[in-house]
């Protein structure tokens, strides 16, 4: 994706400066645009915690079906964009909450009226959201933790300028819509991170997962084209 235009707008230079002046903005326009091929589905939590959350999910009935995995992966897209650009603690809570709501919403698109799938999605969403809330920031500071677009010493919480917050949300939604359209058209190359995760699954599971991704993308694209974007968590929260 092309780099966003760089500007001379003010940024917070150090974590101490953020602590002293937490409302100084860090403009999204000073950063390279979120790169889907590099960052989509990258874990923001420590490997041990990511593994634990998955193990817990595996113990829940029906919680790691290809359909639920597809919902998690698609929900992680806007979540990853949010973690890339960062913001204050309220921004992070909103991004994490949207992640959980999207998992449940997307499972509902794939399994309409299936109460067992809805319950499994709710349990899985609760575990995955808890994992990112616990391990997605301080003190772990993983490579893809909150505000990871910034250098390690400059990460943390800082409010965006009002116009920058709107830009970030627009980037998240635009990125989501672009990727959904590509998947629906079967014209999408998974990120290197996602390829690595899929490679660990049996071939039959990979096929079912990819089929679920295409079906989900088509269902979501139908809503986007029909002017129902506000029904998707993260699109109607302005």
Number of C-alpha atoms within 10 A of each C-alpha: 9 8 12 13 11 12 11 8 12 12 18 19 13 15 17 12 14 20 13 10 13 18 16 16 21 24 25 29 18 16 17 15 20 24 15 19 15 13 18 22 25 18 20 26 23 21 12 10 17 16 13 14 18 17 12 13 20 14 10 12 14 19 24 19 18 19 27 28 20 26 28 24 18 23 24 24 22 26 25 28 27 24 23 24 26 28 28 17 14 11 18 21 13 14 22 24 19 22 29 25 20 24 28 26 21 26 24 20 17 21 16 12 10 11 11 13 22 22 15 21 30 18 18 28 24 18 18 21 22 16 20 21 18 15 23 26 23 14 8 13 19 18 17 20 26 30 27 23 21 15 11 15 10 19 24 23 23 25 21 24 19 10 10 17 20 14 16 23 19 13 18 21 18 13 18 19 16 11 21 23 19 17 20 19 12 15 10 14 13 17 17 16 15 17 12 11 13 17 10 9 12 9 11 8 13 16 14 14 21 18 16 21 25 20 18 25 27 20 16 23 22 15 15 17 9 9 10 14 18 13 13 17 19 22 15 10 10 7
